[in-house]
């Protein structure tokens, strides 16, 4: 019989923090899960450590070539078996009640997507979130356009949702979660647990937000793809157009300043096409 949850941890060269993440899953009060750890071709001692993990609920996948977090998560999904998929970034950790509380909400509300509030820790110190980062539930498509409104480490998604909207876009080296959440929230309401259930760690040097240049480039790409290739309501179409134009207005001057003329011209082309539609 399949487990209730398939928990997927992608990792690459994070042996310093991976054991903390794995421990937080194995110590969950709700124990009906499988844990799939996808090692994206680490060159540190991750493989040796994973080979010593003996818990029967743990499955390890070793990728021969480094292909990025989206590919690693998708590989985990493709090798999972439970009806609900949960993700945990290898630098974050769960509180031991997370899966239990989410299971209760999912059953009570017959929900397909659920996320939780989070505790932020930067450089070892707890910090308060800005108001615009506060999480919420329900129909959150409009909120999700402005920022990444759900944390990958907090979310649980029913397999049927991913069958409907697709998996992580492997062409995006960053903002892949922003992209998937837009596709999900365009079609589904989400349940929300206001009590924090994850510890979200930041400040370290290998975070994607620190290592990938010009994140808005990939947000714009995601929005354009959503507008052109995903079925949206008329209201959602209008919201996406406005958000693309807003982001281009902010991002394009930086391209010009840094000599990325071809990129600036492509943004002008996109902006012109969208303005003709309005």
C-alpha positions as CSV (number, residue, x, y, z in Angstrom):
1,X,0.0,0.0,0.0
2,X,1.3,3.4,-1.0
3,X,2.2,6.0,1.7
4,X,0.1,9.2,2.1
5,X,3.0,11.6,1.3
6,X,6.0,11.4,-1.0
7,X,8.5,13.9,0.4
8,X,11.1,15.1,-2.1
9,X,14.4,16.7,-1.1
10,X,16.7,17.9,-4.0
11,X,20.2,18.5,-3.0
12,X,23.6,19.5,-4.4
13,X,26.8,19.9,-2.3
14,X,25.0,20.7,0.9
15,X,26.3,18.0,3.2
16,X,26.6,20.7,6.0
17,X,22.8,21.2,6.1
18,X,21.3,18.1,4.4
19,X,21.3,15.9,7.6
20,X,19.3,18.6,9.4
21,X,16.6,18.5,6.7
22,X,16.5,14.7,6.5
23,X,16.3,14.5,10.3
24,X,13.3,16.9,10.4
25,X,11.4,14.6,8.0
26,X,12.2,11.3,9.7
27,X,11.1,12.8,13.1
28,X,7.6,13.7,11.9
29,X,4.8,12.7,14.2
30,X,2.9,11.5,11.1
31,X,5.0,8.7,9.8
32,X,3.1,7.5,6.7
33,X,5.5,8.8,4.1
34,X,8.3,8.0,1.7
35,X,11.3,10.2,1.5
36,X,13.0,10.6,-1.9
37,X,16.4,12.4,-1.8
38,X,17.6,13.4,-5.2
39,X,21.3,14.2,-5.3
40,X,22.1,16.5,-8.2
41,X,25.6,15.2,-8.9
42,X,27.2,16.5,-5.6
43,X,31.0,16.5,-5.4
44,X,31.2,16.7,-1.6
45,X,30.5,13.8,0.7
46,X,26.7,13.8,0.2
47,X,26.7,10.4,-1.6
48,X,28.7,8.7,1.1
49,X,26.4,10.1,3.8
50,X,23.3,9.1,1.9
51,X,24.6,5.5,1.5
52,X,24.7,5.2,5.2
53,X,21.0,6.2,5.8
54,X,19.2,3.0,6.6
55,X,15.6,4.1,7.2
56,X,13.4,1.9,5.0
57,X,11.2,5.0,4.1
58,X,14.2,6.7,2.4
59,X,14.9,6.3,-1.3
60,X,17.9,7.9,-2.9
61,X,18.4,8.9,-6.5
62,X,21.9,9.9,-7.8
63,X,21.9,12.0,-10.9
64,X,25.0,11.5,-13.1
65,X,25.0,15.0,-14.5
66,X,24.1,18.3,-12.6
67,X,20.9,19.5,-14.2
68,X,19.4,21.9,-11.7
69,X,16.8,21.9,-9.0
70,X,13.8,21.7,-11.3
71,X,15.1,18.5,-12.9
72,X,15.9,17.1,-9.5
73,X,12.4,17.8,-8.2
74,X,10.8,16.4,-11.3
75,X,12.9,13.3,-11.1
76,X,11.7,12.8,-7.6
77,X,8.0,13.3,-8.6
78,X,8.4,10.8,-11.4
79,X,9.8,8.2,-9.0
80,X,7.2,8.9,-6.2
81,X,4.1,6.8,-5.4
82,X,2.0,8.7,-2.9
83,X,-1.1,10.8,-3.7
84,X,0.3,13.9,-2.1
85,X,3.7,15.4,-3.0
86,X,5.7,17.5,-0.4
87,X,8.9,19.3,-1.1
88,X,11.7,20.3,1.3
89,X,14.7,22.3,0.2
90,X,17.9,20.8,1.7
91,X,18.8,23.9,3.5
92,X,15.4,24.2,5.3
93,X,13.8,22.1,8.0
94,X,10.3,21.1,9.2
95,X,8.7,21.2,12.6
96,X,7.7,17.7,13.7
97,X,3.9,18.5,13.4
98,X,4.0,19.6,9.7
99,X,2.7,16.6,7.9
100,X,0.2,15.8,10.6
101,X,-1.4,19.2,10.5
102,X,-1.4,19.3,6.7
103,X,-2.9,15.8,6.5
104,X,-5.7,17.0,8.9
105,X,-6.4,20.1,6.7
106,X,-6.3,18.1,3.5
107,X,-8.9,15.6,4.8
108,X,-11.1,18.1,6.5
109,X,-11.4,20.4,3.5
110,X,-10.9,17.8,0.7
111,X,-8.1,20.1,-0.4
112,X,-5.6,19.5,-3.2
113,X,-3.0,22.1,-2.3
114,X,-1.9,23.2,1.2
115,X,0.9,25.5,2.4
116,X,1.9,26.9,5.8
117,X,3.4,29.9,7.5
118,X,7.2,29.8,8.0
119,X,9.8,31.0,10.4
120,X,12.6,32.9,8.7
121,X,16.2,32.6,10.0
122,X,18.9,34.7,8.3
123,X,22.6,34.0,9.3
124,X,21.4,32.2,12.4
125,X,19.1,34.9,13.6
126,X,15.3,34.8,13.5
127,X,13.9,37.7,11.5
128,X,10.4,39.1,10.9
129,X,8.8,39.0,7.5
130,X,7.7,42.1,5.7
131,X,3.9,42.5,5.5
132,X,3.9,41.7,1.7
133,X,5.5,38.4,2.4
134,X,2.7,37.2,4.7
135,X,1.1,34.1,3.5
136,X,-2.6,33.4,2.9
137,X,-4.9,30.9,1.5
138,X,-7.9,30.8,-0.9
139,X,-7.7,32.2,-4.4
140,X,-4.2,33.7,-4.4
141,X,-3.4,34.0,-8.1
142,X,-3.2,37.8,-8.0
143,X,-0.9,37.7,-5.0
144,X,1.3,35.1,-6.7
145,X,1.9,37.4,-9.6
146,X,3.6,39.9,-7.4
147,X,5.9,37.5,-5.6
148,X,6.5,33.9,-4.8
149,X,3.6,33.4,-2.5
150,X,4.3,29.9,-1.3
151,X,7.5,28.3,0.0
152,X,8.5,25.1,-1.7
153,X,9.4,23.7,1.7
154,X,5.9,24.3,3.0
155,X,3.7,23.1,0.2
156,X,1.9,19.9,-0.3
157,X,0.3,19.2,-3.7
158,X,-2.0,16.4,-4.8
159,X,-0.7,14.4,-7.7
160,X,-3.7,15.2,-9.9
161,X,-2.9,19.0,-9.7
162,X,0.6,18.3,-11.2
163,X,-1.0,16.1,-13.8
164,X,-3.3,19.1,-14.8
165,X,-0.8,22.0,-14.8
166,X,2.5,20.2,-15.4
167,X,5.8,19.9,-13.5
168,X,8.6,22.4,-12.8
169,X,9.9,24.2,-15.9
170,X,13.4,22.8,-16.4
171,X,14.3,25.7,-18.8
172,X,14.2,28.1,-15.8
173,X,17.5,28.2,-13.8
174,X,15.6,30.2,-11.1
175,X,12.0,31.3,-10.3
176,X,10.8,27.8,-11.2
177,X,8.7,27.7,-8.0
178,X,7.1,31.1,-8.9
179,X,6.3,29.7,-12.3
180,X,4.6,26.5,-11.0
181,X,2.7,28.3,-8.3
182,X,1.2,30.6,-11.0
183,X,-0.1,27.7,-13.0
184,X,-1.5,26.1,-9.8
185,X,-3.2,29.2,-8.4
186,X,-4.7,30.0,-11.7
187,X,-6.8,26.9,-11.4
188,X,-6.9,25.9,-7.8
189,X,-7.7,27.4,-4.4
190,X,-5.1,26.6,-1.7
191,X,-5.5,25.8,2.0
192,X,-3.3,27.6,4.5
193,X,-2.0,26.8,8.0
194,X,-1.2,30.1,9.7
195,X,0.9,28.4,12.4
196,X,4.5,28.2,11.2
197,X,5.5,24.6,10.3
198,X,8.9,25.2,8.6
199,X,12.2,26.8,9.4
200,X,13.4,28.7,6.3
201,X,17.1,29.4,6.5
202,X,18.8,32.1,4.4
203,X,21.9,34.1,4.2
204,X,24.2,31.4,2.8
205,X,26.3,31.9,-0.3
206,X,24.8,29.2,-2.5
207,X,21.2,30.3,-2.5
208,X,19.8,30.7,-6.0
209,X,18.7,34.3,-5.2
210,X,22.4,35.1,-4.7
211,X,23.9,33.0,-7.5
212,X,21.6,33.7,-10.4
213,X,21.8,37.1,-12.1
214,X,18.7,39.2,-12.9
215,X,15.9,37.0,-11.5
216,X,13.3,39.3,-13.1
217,X,14.5,37.9,-16.5
218,X,13.1,34.5,-15.5
219,X,9.9,36.0,-13.9
220,X,9.2,37.8,-17.1
221,X,9.8,34.6,-19.2
222,X,7.5,32.7,-16.9
223,X,4.7,35.3,-17.2
224,X,5.0,35.5,-21.0
225,X,4.8,31.7,-21.3
226,X,1.8,31.7,-18.9
227,X,0.0,34.3,-21.0
228,X,0.8,32.6,-24.3
229,X,0.4,28.9,-23.5
230,X,-1.8,28.5,-20.4
231,X,-5.6,28.7,-20.3
232,X,-6.5,31.7,-18.2
233,X,-9.7,33.6,-17.5
234,X,-10.1,37.0,-19.1
235,X,-9.4,38.7,-15.7
236,X,-6.3,36.6,-15.2
237,X,-5.1,37.4,-18.8
238,X,-5.4,41.1,-18.0
239,X,-3.6,40.8,-14.7
240,X,-0.7,38.9,-16.3
241,X,-0.4,41.5,-19.1
242,X,-0.2,44.3,-16.5
243,X,2.4,42.4,-14.5
244,X,4.6,41.7,-17.5
245,X,4.5,45.4,-18.5
246,X,5.3,46.5,-15.0
247,X,8.3,44.2,-14.6
248,X,9.6,45.1,-18.1
249,X,9.4,48.8,-17.1
250,X,11.6,48.1,-14.1
251,X,14.0,45.5,-15.6
252,X,14.7,47.0,-19.1
253,X,16.7,50.1,-17.9
254,X,19.1,47.7,-16.1
255,X,19.7,45.8,-19.4
256,X,20.4,49.0,-21.3
257,X,22.8,50.2,-18.5
258,X,24.7,46.9,-18.6
259,X,24.9,46.8,-22.4
260,X,22.5,43.9,-22.9
261,X,21.0,45.6,-25.9
262,X,19.5,42.5,-27.6
263,X,17.7,41.6,-24.4
264,X,16.3,45.1,-24.1
265,X,15.1,45.0,-27.7
266,X,13.4,41.7,-27.0
267,X,11.6,43.3,-24.0
268,X,10.5,46.2,-26.2
269,X,9.0,43.7,-28.7
270,X,7.2,41.8,-25.9
271,X,5.9,45.1,-24.4
272,X,4.7,46.4,-27.8
273,X,2.8,43.2,-28.6
274,X,1.1,43.3,-25.2
275,X,0.2,47.0,-25.5
276,X,-1.4,46.4,-28.9
277,X,-3.7,43.8,-27.3
278,X,-4.9,46.3,-24.6
